Amino acid sequence: MPTDIATASAPDLPRRFPLGLLPGIALAAVIAAAGLGLRDLSGMPALSPMILSIVLGIAGQNLVGTPRWAKAGVVFSIKKLLRLAIILLGFQVTAQQIASVGFTGLAIIITALATTFMATKYLGKLIGVDRRLAELIAAGTSICGASAVLATNTVTEAPDEDVAYAVACVTIFGSIAMLAYPLLGAMLHLSAHAYGLWAGASIHEVAQVVAAAFQASPEAGDYGTIAKLSRVTLLAPVVGTLGLVAARRRRGAAIRQRIAPPMPYFVLGFIVVILLNSVIAIPIGAKGSIVLATGFLLSMALAAMGLETDIAQLRAKGIRPLLLGAGSSLFIAGLSLGLIEWTL
């Protein structure tokens, strides 16, 4: 299902179909729960239920089709529940954690992120990958995997097939990095501090960073996790900047068609939650529940995205975006390692 239908419908859904949303939301929740169950059955904690959810959603759409009665709730899950989940991500980060990374560590993370994002977009243009798909791959690689892909698409507004492809890219190459980094870190004789920073600054998903960093040592694991969460906070300025660029690009069309250009206001909520989390002591049990709820909402959004994805259109994208994902992943790994070796 093309994204433009979802985009046009989403603002009016809560008013027009309040009860009609429930079946689609329930379907997305069932698929997300199945993804979580499969992760637990696999015995692999680093396997993301978000990835399993989009795979199950794509399978459902392309094998039996998404029921008409579920469409409204599926669109709502993609648009509204996703924004709520991104806001709740702020509960996983505090200003104190960011400060503990240190000035040099933060400078490395920011430099690697910004340079990788721009280099990926440039390479995408060079090899003929659509701008929007290249933007999603750039965000997923440079920031925080599938979550960044979803958040970026709120302003990029690429087709659902592009989102699925970008998620596949960051999943494949992030998983490869998760397995390769412990071996490479030992070969390069990196200290726990340097290795943790390298993992946190360049591996895509939080779970992948945790799995890779803790294989070296508890110290590397702790530092890598904090470095990664600090990198997650950069989602806000990146998406905010992309929103301003998108607004400027579409301003003329918006005036002619009376359509408001996309603005990522939920990013402000994300920042506010980080600030609240930094000054208010939230009980460990409550914070754990929020983290679980956030992951489940993101899984629901990806399940819904899968239910809107046509695999034939996914195949039509060809191999070039996959090559872009590989190049982007190698770039951020090499650049961040070079910066660490140079500065630490």
N, C-alpha and C positions, 0 to 999 in steps of 0.2 A: 504493500500500500504506500503510495507516495506520501512524503512528509507534508506536502502542502495541504492535503486534506486535514491532517492532524492539526496543523498550525492554524488553519482557518476555523476549525471546530472548537479547539481547546478553550478559548476564553468564555464561550457561551455554555459549555457543558454543565457546570454546576447549577445554572439557572434553569436550563431546559430539561435536563434529564437527571435529576438528583437520584431517583431510584434506579434509573437505567444504567447508572455507573456501576452499581454493585456487582452485577454478574461478571463484567470484565475485570474489575479489581480483584474479585474472588479468584478468577482464573489465573491472573498474574501471581496472586499469592500462593495458589496451589503449586504452580510451576516453580516459584522461588523456594517453597518448602521442599519440593522434590530435589532441587539443586543442592540445598543444604543437606538433605538426607543422603544423597549420593556422595557428597564430599565426606561425610562422616563414615559411610560404609567403605569408602576407598582407603581410609586410614592415612590419608595424605593431607595434613592441616594446611599446607601451602596451596592446595588446589582450591581455587576461588569458587564459591557457590554462585557468584555473579556470572562467571564464565559458563558454568554448567547451566545456569538459568537461560542465558541467551541461546545456547545450543539446543536446549529442550524446546524453547519457544520457536526457533527456526524449524525444528523437526515437526512440531505441531502444525505450523502454518503450511509447510510444504508437503506434508503427508496427508493431512485431513482438512486443512484450511481453518482459518479463524472464524468462529461462528459470528453471524451478524449481530446476535444479541450481546456479544462481548465487545464490539467495536468501541462503543463510547467509553467504557471503563478502561480499555486498553490505552486509548488516547490520553485519558486522564492520568493513568499511571506514568506514561512517558513524559508528560508535561509537568503536572502538579506534584506528584509524589517524588519525582526526581529532584525538583527544587527543594522540597522539604528535606530530603536525604542529604543534599549538599550542605544545607544550613547546619544540619545535625553533625556533619563531619567536624565542625568547629569544636565539639566537645572532646575530640581526641588530641587536641593541641593546646598548649599554654604558652604564654609569652616567656615564661621561665625556661621551658624546654628549648625554645628557639635561641634564647640568650646563651644556654649552656653549650651550644654548638660552637660558639666563639666567632669572632669577626672573620678570621681567615676561613673557617669552615663555611660560614654563610656566604662569603665572597666567592668561594669555589662553587657552591651550589647554585648561586644566582648566575654566575658567569656561564657555567655548563648548561643551565636551563635555557637562558636567553639565546646563547649561541647555537645550541642544538635546534631550538624552535625555528630560528631564522634560516639555518643551514638546511633543515628538512624542507621548509617551504621552497627554498631556492632550488634544491635538488629535485623536488617534485615538479616544479615548473620546467626544469631542464629535461627531464625524462618523459614529460607529458602526462603527469598525474593531475587529475582535476583539483583545482585550488582548495575546494572545501574538504575533499578527502585528505589531501596533503596536510591541511590544517589540523584535522582530527588526529592523524598519525603523529604529527609534530607535538601536539598537546599530550597525547597518551604516553609518548616516549620520554618527553622532557619533564613531565610533572608527576602524574600518579596513575598511569594505566587507564583502565576502563572508566574509573570515576572522572578523570579529566576529559576523556573522550565524550562522555555524556554531558558533562558541564559545558564543554566548549560548543557542543552542538546546539545548546540553547540559543546561541547567537549566530553560529555558522549556518544552522538549519539545512544540513545536508540530508540527502535521502537516507532512509533507514538502512539500505544496503551498504552505504558508505560507513555508517556507524558500526555495523556488524563487521565489515572488513577491517576497520581500524582497531576494533576490539580484538579481532583475531590476530592482527599483527603484534600488538603489544603483549598479548598472551603468549604467543609462540616465542618471541624473542626475549621476553622477560623470563620465561621458564628456562630457556637456554642459558641465560645469564645466571639464574639461580643455581644451576648445576655446575656451570663453568667457573664462577668466581672463586669458590673455595679452593679449587685446584690452582687457579692462576695466582691467587693471593699467596699461597704457599710457595709457588715457584718464584714469585717476585720478592719473597721474604718481607712482606709488608707488616708493619706493626699493627697491633690491634686497633689503635686509633686511626691509622691510615686506611686499613682495610674496611673498618666500619663506615668511615666517611665515604670511601669509594662506592661501597654497596648502596648506602643511603642516597648518594648523589646521582646514581646512574641506573640502578635497577628499577623496573617500572612499577609493579604493585607493592603495596606495603607488606603483604603476606610473603611475597617473594624475597623482599629485603630481609625480613625477619628470619626466614629459612636459611638464606645464604649467609647472613652475618653471624648468626649463632653457631654455625658449623665451625667457625674459626675459634671463638672463645666467648664467654659471657660478656666480657668487656666490649669486644667488637660488636656483639649483638645489641647491647644496650645503646652504644653510640650510634650504630647504624640505624636503629629504629628511630632515635631522636632526630638524626639528620634527615631521615626520610619524612618524618612528620613535619619538620621545618620546611622541607621542600613542598609538602602538600599545601602549606599556607600560601604559597606563591600562585596557587590556583586562582585566588581572588584578583590580584592585579592583572594576571594574564587574561582571564575571561572578561574582566572589566574593560581592559584595553581593546580586546577584540569586539566587545559590544559597541564601544565608541566608534571604532573603524567601520563596523557594519552599519551603524546609524548614519554615519557620514556618507557611506556608499549608497545607502538607500533613501537618503533624505529627499532627493528629487522625486523618486518613485512614490515615496510615502505621501508627499504633498499632492501629487497628481491623483493617487488612488485613495487618499484619506486612510492610509494604513500606518499605524504607529510602528516605527522601526524597533527592533528588539533591543531591550535594555536589560542587562542581568541584575535586576534589583536584589535577587536572592543572594548575590555575592555580599551585599551589605549585611545581610542577616548572618552569613558565614563569619564575617569579621566581628560582628557584635558578640556572637556566641564564643569565639575565641577569647575575646576580652572578658566576658563573664566567667568563662572557665578559668581564667587567669587570676581572678580576684575572689571567686566564691569557691569554697571547699565543698565539692560535690562528693557525697559518700561513694565509696568504691563500688558497692553493690548497684547503686543507681547508675553510676557511670558505665558499668559493665552492661547494664540493660540497654542504655542508650546506644552503646557501640553495636550491640546485637541488632537493635531496631534499625539503626542506620544501614548496616550491611543488608538486612532483609529488604528494606525499602529500595536500596540500589539494585538488589537482585530482582525485585518486582519490576523496576523500570526496565532492566535489561531483558527480562522475560517478555514484557510487553513489546519491547523493540523487536525481539525475535518473532513475535506473532505478527509483526508488520513487515517482515523481511522476505522477499522473493529470492530464493536461492539461484534461480536462473539469472536474475539481474546481478547477483553477487558474483557469479562466474564470469559474467560479461566484463567485469572490471579488469580481468587479465592479471598478469604477473607483475606488472610494473609497480603497483602499490606495495606488493609484498617485498620487492627489491628496495623500495623506498624505506619500508619499515626496518629491513636488515641494515641498510646503510645508516639510518638514523640511530639505531641501537649501537652499532659499532662506533659511530661518531661520539656519542655521549660517553661511552665507556672509555674510549681513548683519550678524549679531551679531559674528562674529570681525573683520570689517572695521571695524565701529564701535569695537570695543575697541582695535584697532591704531591707528586714527586718533586715538583719545583718549589713548592712553598713550605712543605712540612719537613 
